[in-house]
């Protein structure tokens, strides 16, 4: 039996031990508490591989963000920078030759050098700091960077500018359908909503950010939180770009969608000897030769002499024996040298007035901007460098235009006040899903009050946008949970418009195959969920019906813009298409009611889950793209990328998801680790507040 004195000593020793644990254990355990006056930069990595960067100043913040991007995306980032220099083929071989030709043709790196010198001293220092963080990570022997990627180091502020220009130029190029020699034809799109307190169940403004991008390559997104005395934001940036382009904090948030402006024009030139005709006169091309080095399979380098010709309109390409000049808003005319700084100032804004001030700089060459804030304001701005074109309408400028008249060469742009926008509309919502701007809210805008070349005056909202508007308007008030449910909706608006008529056409034509197909479509839930039976059949029919000829009899009517177009011009033909589709599916899969998720998969790395969602042209809000068929399966390769649902309550409420994971390294634990949530239609909580970050942190990095 222990004596009272021994017990007393043991109690004293235990108390001392507990004091030591409480005093020192917190400082030794990971992570530390929030410092009262932070003097060094730290990165807390959460369990999803998201860096939460806390920096004492902007220079340190940019440096740490460059370091963090290399931590998760080093090979991708440096490859993109090689492409931005127009030197991808020199390091990676023939696969990058088309890209190098495009960069050299458009003079992107030379423009980057010019624009870098035009940055304010403060922002140029920020770009340099981002480059310093990249170099510091890459040159560390512990980084494990491969020898090929090391060839790109060191990088500098011009590389960052060049990469940003190249990424934005590719958005402009693809939006304007400039395909010859320059484009890979990727689908671009997004959904974006802002909901006012009057339309919100809890009386708070809400934001839905939902870009649709490829799941690899130059448009890969990186999720992060950035915090300094001058900036606080949670969101995503394109890998290699040092600014969050979609972001939110306690006071506001914004997202972007690709809009329908036409920022590029093609001019059909009349060749005149070794030059071209303009205003009845001969003009010589401006010509120079770019030497592009191309890595060969045996490790040697061959040099290609790439001849570049330019006209007064812009660089010249050959397409089908014709000469066409390319004119790009911001490149051949105007500038978006301040695009990154505009994004930075959007993030710094504390209220609507400051946010609009950033937008008024008009440095982003395209994109809708959808905004919401804690004060209850919502805004949609259909922005970009929109050329003033005194001749022709939108359809006229989507085709190559005559290049022999100087009056066709645009030289000026519409200003902020002249472009379509909706600020705090009575409807209580604004939205865009890549259609023309007239349907951004209700009542719809009158396109006739805008220049005819700005957008398609008679354009109609896509089936996908109709689906979004329907979800926004079918409920008087929308809750935060409902916002997330709507985001993941796979119901097909096209099916709602057409299935009843298709079933009727099939029954009228008769036959066992058609009657069976009609029965499957009648039972189908008209969704593209993993368990949906009938989705594969409907898609196969649609691919046939919407081929070379428009199949519908009732055109779009703005007075009934959620109900049209619809009806079949040739019901018998569409019934035959359904029979053909049913026979093909029966042969391939053994039955025509095979569930969507058996054939369509979220497959990436070691993960493989049933997929939901589908092509946006089916009118599915939950946009997922699939690659070519392999072993009778289709794997998702694009569409929903970074998703954020935000309610500007106090405290802030937000759910996020980066569908393909926050690392492009196949060996990383964060490569595709979010696909299971995506398959389940679930968002992760956004760990915005420091206490939540600390509770879920698994790694700490100190960036000197």
Beta strands, then each sheet from edge to edge (+ up, - down):
strand 1: 41-46
strand 2: 51-54
strand 3: 189-195
strand 4: 206-214
strand 5: 221-228
strand 6: 231-238
strand 7: 246-248
strand 8: 252-257
strand 9: 264-268
strand 10: 271-272
strand 11: 275-278
strand 12: 281-284
strand 13: 286-295
strand 14: 301-310
strand 15: 315-319
strand 16: 322-328
strand 17: 368-373
strand 18: 378-382
strand 19: 401-402
strand 20: 421-423
strand 21: 429-432
strand 22: 552-554
strand 23: 566-568
strand 24: 600-604
strand 25: 607-610
strand 26: 624-626
strand 27: 634-647
strand 28: 653-658
strand 29: 684-685
strand 30: 697-703
sheet 1: 20+ 18- 17+ 8- 7+ 6- 5+ 2+ 1- 30+
sheet 2: 21+ 3- 4+ 27- 24- 25+
sheet 3: 21+ 3- 4+ 27- 26+
sheet 4: 21+ 3- 4+ 27- 28+ 29-
sheet 5: 15+ 16- 9+ 19+
sheet 6: 10+ 11- 12+
sheet 7: 13+ 14-
sheet 8: 22+ 23-
end
